[in-house]
Amino acid sequence: MRGDARVRHCGACRLSVHNLAEMTTLEVEALLQQGGRVCARLYRRPDGTVVTGDCRRIWRQQREEAATLLGTALTATAALSFIVVMGLLTLTLFGDNIRRMFGAATAGALVAMPPPAAGGPSAAASGAGPHH
């Protein structure tokens, strides 16, 4: 058969034999839409799909997109983890100082309240004063 890697002419059947593995998907679709008899050489994968010349390019592009997506997800996860760790370290190392700055008692401590004055308004309200 005379021709090149893409198309060869068969003298027995007098058709052009197209090597689909050397053609792009669009070229294969255009060839098949012409109608009539088509003679083709193809490589079929175990899953039944046919290999075309642009399969490697498409696979490489999809692999690059997946790697970019994975890199973005890892970066976001690392940034979030860093923020959480820094927050926990800050609370662990400086928690008491932070609580004092904002006036809150430390965990488990009782808030100191001044003792009630004898004969003051709180004593009269509770009925603890002298009874007449």
C-alpha positions as CSV (number, residue, x, y, z in Angstrom):
1,M,0.0,0.0,0.0
2,R,1.3,3.4,-0.9
3,G,0.8,6.5,1.2
4,D,1.9,7.8,4.6
5,A,1.2,7.2,8.3
6,R,-2.3,8.8,8.0
7,V,-3.7,7.5,4.7
8,R,-2.6,4.7,2.4
9,H,-4.3,3.4,-0.7
10,C,-5.3,-0.2,-0.9
11,G,-5.1,-1.7,-4.4
12,A,-7.2,-4.7,-3.5
13,C,-10.3,-2.8,-2.3
14,R,-9.5,0.4,-4.1
15,L,-10.2,2.5,-1.0
16,S,-8.1,4.8,1.1
17,V,-7.2,3.2,4.4
18,H,-7.2,5.9,7.1
19,N,-5.1,5.4,10.3
20,L,-7.4,6.9,13.0
21,A,-4.6,6.9,15.5
22,E,-2.9,9.6,13.4
23,M,-6.0,11.7,13.0
24,T,-7.6,14.2,15.5
25,T,-11.1,13.5,16.8
26,L,-12.5,16.3,14.6
27,E,-10.8,14.8,11.5
28,V,-12.3,11.4,12.2
29,E,-15.8,12.9,12.7
30,A,-15.5,14.8,9.4
31,L,-14.4,11.6,7.6
32,L,-17.3,9.5,9.0
33,Q,-19.9,12.2,8.2
34,Q,-19.0,12.1,4.5
35,G,-20.9,8.8,4.2
36,G,-20.2,5.9,1.9
37,R,-17.6,3.1,2.6
38,V,-14.8,4.0,4.9
39,C,-11.8,1.8,5.4
40,A,-9.9,2.5,8.6
41,R,-7.1,1.2,10.7
42,L,-7.8,1.7,14.4
43,Y,-6.5,0.9,17.8
44,R,-9.2,0.0,20.3
45,R,-8.5,0.1,24.1
46,P,-9.7,-2.6,26.4
47,D,-12.6,-0.4,27.5
48,G,-13.8,-0.1,23.9
49,T,-12.7,3.5,23.1
50,V,-10.8,4.2,19.9
51,V,-7.5,6.0,20.1
52,T,-7.1,9.1,17.9
53,G,-4.1,11.3,17.3
54,D,-5.2,14.0,19.9
55,C,-5.8,11.5,22.7
56,R,-2.4,12.2,24.2
57,R,-2.9,15.9,24.0
58,I,-6.4,15.7,25.7
59,W,-5.0,13.3,28.4
60,R,-2.1,15.7,29.1
61,Q,-4.4,18.7,29.3
62,Q,-6.7,16.9,31.7
63,R,-3.7,15.7,33.8
64,E,-2.4,19.3,34.0
65,E,-5.9,20.6,35.1
66,A,-6.1,17.9,37.8
67,A,-2.6,18.8,39.0
68,T,-3.6,22.5,39.2
69,L,-6.7,21.6,41.1
70,L,-4.9,19.4,43.5
71,G,-2.2,22.1,44.1
72,T,-4.9,24.6,44.8
73,A,-6.7,22.3,47.3
74,L,-3.4,21.5,49.1
75,T,-2.5,25.2,49.3
76,A,-5.9,26.1,50.8
77,T,-5.7,23.2,53.3
78,A,-2.2,24.2,54.4
79,A,-3.3,27.9,54.8
80,L,-6.3,26.9,56.8
81,S,-4.3,24.5,59.0
82,F,-1.7,27.3,59.6
83,I,-4.4,29.7,60.7
84,V,-5.9,27.1,63.1
85,V,-2.5,26.2,64.6
86,M,-1.6,29.9,65.1
87,G,-4.9,30.5,66.8
88,L,-4.4,27.6,69.1
89,L,-0.9,28.5,69.9
90,T,-1.9,32.1,70.6
91,L,-4.6,31.0,73.0
92,T,-2.3,28.5,74.7
93,L,0.6,30.9,75.2
94,F,-1.2,34.2,75.7
95,G,-4.7,33.1,76.8
96,D,-4.6,34.5,80.3
97,N,-3.3,37.8,79.1
98,I,-5.9,38.1,76.4
99,R,-8.7,37.3,79.0
100,R,-7.3,39.9,81.3
101,M,-7.2,42.5,78.5
102,F,-10.9,42.0,77.8
103,G,-11.9,41.7,81.4
104,A,-13.1,38.1,81.4
105,A,-12.1,35.7,84.2
106,T,-9.8,32.9,83.5
107,A,-11.3,29.4,83.1
108,G,-12.4,28.0,86.5
109,A,-11.7,31.2,88.4
110,L,-14.4,33.0,90.4
111,V,-15.1,36.6,89.8
112,A,-14.2,38.7,92.8
113,M,-17.1,40.7,94.1
114,P,-16.9,43.2,96.9
115,P,-18.6,42.2,100.1
116,P,-22.1,43.8,100.7
117,A,-22.0,46.8,103.0
118,A,-23.7,46.3,106.3
119,G,-27.0,48.2,106.4
120,G,-26.7,49.0,102.7
121,P,-29.5,48.8,100.1
122,S,-28.8,45.1,99.4
123,A,-29.2,44.2,103.1
124,A,-32.5,46.1,103.3
125,A,-33.7,44.5,100.1
126,S,-33.0,41.0,101.3
127,G,-34.7,41.5,104.7
128,A,-31.5,40.9,106.7
129,G,-31.6,44.2,108.5
130,P,-33.2,44.9,112.0
131,H,-36.9,44.1,112.2
132,H,-39.2,46.6,113.8
